[in-house]
Amino acid sequence: MRIELDRVKCNVLGICESVAPDFFEITDDGDVAVLRDDVPAECVAELEEAVAACPTEALRLAR
């Protein structure tokens, strides 16, 4: 699985970073950075929570 971020939809609220800080970071420029593209099986639940928590639906997990 991999993380897909729609930068057009993203409002940089930081919820993804608070839910999954090993995968997302708000940069000094005010953007969201995806820190890892690969999603280990043991992290899928954490990332599904981050995707569900995104109010703008800018995140998605793809196979």
N, C-alpha and C positions, 0 to 999 in steps of 0.2 A: 504494500500500500504506500501511497505518497500523499503529501499534503498539497492542496491547490488553494491559492489565495487570489481572489478577484480584487485587485487593487482599486478598481473603479467603485466597487460597493463598499470597500473598507473605510470606516470613519475613524480608525485608529483609537478606539475606546480602551484598548488594553485588556479586555476581558480574556482574550485568548492567552495572553502572557500570564495573567493571574491564575488561570486554570492549568496551563501547561508551559511553565517557564523554561523547560529544557528544549522546547520547540519553537517558541515565539519570543520576540524581544522588540520593545519600542526603541527605535534608534534615536540618536541625538538630533537627527533631521526630522523626527516626528513621523516616521514611517514604521510599518510593521515588517520585521525581518523574520523569515522562516529560517531557523537555525539548522534544521535537519530535514532533508527531503525523505529519508527512509523512515518507515514507521515499524519498529520492532513489534512483534505480536503482543508482548507484555505491556505495550503503551497504547494499544488501540482504544481501550475504554477511556483513558484520559483524553485522548484526542477527539473521540466521539463526544465527550462532554464539552470540550472547547468548541467544536463545530456547532453543537446544539445551543451553546451559550451566546454565540455571535448574533447580536440583534439585527445585523444587516445581511446575514446569510452570505458573508464574503468567504467563508471557509468551506472546504469540502475534502473528503477523503476519497481518493480514486485508487482503483486497483490496476 
